[in-house]
Amino acid sequence: MRITVGWRGWLVATIPAVLAAAPARAQEPAWPDALLTRTQALALVQELNAGILASRSATASLEAWCGDHALAPEPRVVADVVPAAPVPPSTEQRARLQVDSAEPVRHRRVRLRCGTHVLSVADNWYVPGRLTPEMNRLLNETDTPFGRVVAPLEPYRRTFLARLLWQPLRAGWTHAQSAVAPCASAGALHIPDALFEHRALVYGRDHRPIAEVHEVYQRGLMSFPPPEPCGASPD
């Protein structure tokens, strides 16, 4: 599914501003720039991408990832609300949410963080009239992620855009691999801020949409040493 020109313009203008407002980046282990580690990085990004696509809750997937890779002493995701002017839903978004022009739709922008590591930057347009008063209070007053707030509604996701924003393997790598040693390093691997993005609708148990989300997953997800660093001694 293609993104419209208007959405592209909003995306280009918004993501740098959100990242600029982010807290100082936590110290991250350096990955060597080698064929093996680039292949590992691609496999890890694809693993998480597929896991979120198959999951009912992105928050749950991120907490499992945080625990599996020991990103924090407690693998719990919190939502740091990003101060920003609310972005009203477009006509197309209202149609996807199945609401008319009079129905309130709220916008919430957050950085989902585990420990000191920012895992994703997310925009959420949700229909408060389809949530309970307590759910609306939690979204307005706390750092609780949306997925945890609406868990009593037994939510599930339908993703309509999934796109990799970083390709760890360079173009033409298959032709060069015979001449390049898997562990030959060219210094530290540059991992960009944005790894992949999703846009999805979130539904409740009654199969009515309660929210539309746009999530850009961040390099903080890779804040651990390579699984099998080049040069590691065998057990």
Summary of the structure (lengths in Angstrom):
residues: 235
radius of gyration: 19.2
end to end distance: 46.6
largest distance: 64.3
contacts: 665
relative contact order: 0.22
helix: 36%
strand: 23%
